[in-house]
Amino acid sequence: MQIPWGLTAVTVPYNLPGIKRLKLTPSVLSQIYLGKITTWDNAQIKRINPGVNMPSTKITVAFRSDGSGDTYAFTNYLWKISSDWRSKVGIYATSVNFPVGVGGRGNDGIASVVKSTEGAIGYVSASYAITHGFFVAAIQNAAKKYIYRTCRTSSRRRRRSGESRRATRFTS
């Protein structure tokens, strides 16, 4: 028996003054969270963001220091798309030892790090990002399209995967 308890989308907020649209590939995102890409003017980031003047600012990774469903969803994604993540971090869970970055307690903790640190990047639920006015990165999907993750895109994805319509309920 399965009892669904929620459906959310995890977004990737960032703090890069003057940059309102940012694209990231799954590979680039995992390399950022592994500490392999450390500045915003990295050639891989510049290549997928043509015409955007990427600063040489250091990337500060923000992550949840407490256990959370958002951490589970985010690390599950990194685990699925990155063999480096699987070999170096090895797990996806509600609480993970991130190889780099600054921990914050709850979505408020991540939000505080991202808002107060130029060059920061984090992960929070879509509803939290919308409520707090974050700019969020568009992440490339399997069809090579850049998607801004929202509750609507997560709901469409769920329907395409065949999950029960009754499993969806949004609460505030």
N, C-alpha and C positions, 0 to 999 in steps of 0.2 A: 504494500500500500504506500502511495506517495501523497504527502500533504504539502502542496506548495505554500510557501509563506511569503514570497515576495518576488518582485521582478524589478531590477534596477539596471541602470547603465552606469558604467564607470567612465569618467572623463579624465582628461589629462590637462589640468590648468597650468598656465605658465605666467611668468612675469618678465616680459621683455618690452619695456616702454617703446611706444611707436610701432610695434608689430601687432597688428590686429588679426592676422591670419597666419597660421603656422601649420605646415604639413610635416608629418613624420611617418616613416615606414616602420613596420614591425621590427625590422632589424635595427634601425637607428634607435628606436625606443628601448629595446633590450640592451643595446650597447651603452646607452646613457645610464640605465639602471645598474649595469655591471661596472660602471666607472671607466669604460673604454673610450667613450666620447666625452670630453671634459669642457669643451668650449662651444659656444653657439655658432662660431664661424667655421666649424669643422666642414671639410669639403663635402661630406655626405649630406649634411643638413643644407648646405648652400645649393647643392645640385637639385634637391627636391623642392627648393623654394626659390626658383629663378626670379630675379627682379626684386628680391627682398634683401635689404642691406643688413645682413646678420652681424651682430656685434661680436667682438672678441671676448665678451663677458664669460666668466667661469659659470658652468652649470652647477647649480646646487640642487641635488636630488632630495625631495621631501617624501617621507613615508610615514605610515601609521606606526607608532611605538606600542600601541595596544592592539589586541586582537580585534579583527573586524571582518565582516562579509565583503567589504570593498577590497581589503587586502587579499582575501581568498580569491575573488574574481580577477583582480589585477595580476596576481602572481600565477594563477591558473593560465591566464592568457600568455604571460611571458614564458611559462613552462611549455605551452603548446607550440609557440612560434620560434623558440630559440634553443638550439642544442647547447649553446654556451651556458644559458641560464640553467638548463637541466644538469649539466656537468659541474657547474661551479656552485650554484645555490641548491639545486637538487630537489626542491620541494615547492609545492604550492599549499598554502595553509592560511588560517586566519592570523597567524603571527609568524613572521619570517625574519631571519637575520640578513638584512640587506647588506650587500658588500660595500656600499658607499651611501653617504647622505646624512640627513638630519631627521630625527624622529620627532613626531608631534602627536600628542594624544587626541584622538578623535579627528573628525573632519575639521573641527575648529583649529586643532593643532597644525594640520597640514596647511589649512588656509592661512594661518598666521605666518608660517614659514614662507609660503609662496608670496603673499602680499607684501611682506617686509623685506624680502631678499630679491634684489634685481638678479635675474638669471635663473631663478628657481623654477622647478617643475615638480608636479606632484600628481596625485590621483584622488579624486573625490567622486561621489555620486553625481549624476547629471542634475538631479533636483537641487543639490547643494550648490553646484557650479552656477546654475541659473539664478537661484535666489541671491547669491552673493556677487553676481556680475563678473565672473571670471571670463577671461579669454581662454578658450580650450583648443588644443591641437586637433586637427583632422588627421585621423589615422588611416593609412592605406589598407583596404580590405583585400580579400583573395581575388576579386575582379579588377584589382589595380586602381580602384576608385578611392578617393579620399573622403572619408565619412566623419562628420561631426556626430559623435555618439549622443543620442538623446533617448528619452523614454519611448518616443515614437519609433525610432530606428530599431530599438531593442525589441519592441512589440512586433514589428514586421519580421525581424529575424526569427523570433520565436514562432510565429505562424508558419514561416517557410520551413522550419525544422520539424513541424508537425506536432509541437507541444499543444496541449489542450488549451482552448480559448478560455475555459473556466479557470485556468491556472493564473490568469492575469488579474491583478487588483492593485490599483495604485492608491496609496494612503499617504497622508501628510504627517 
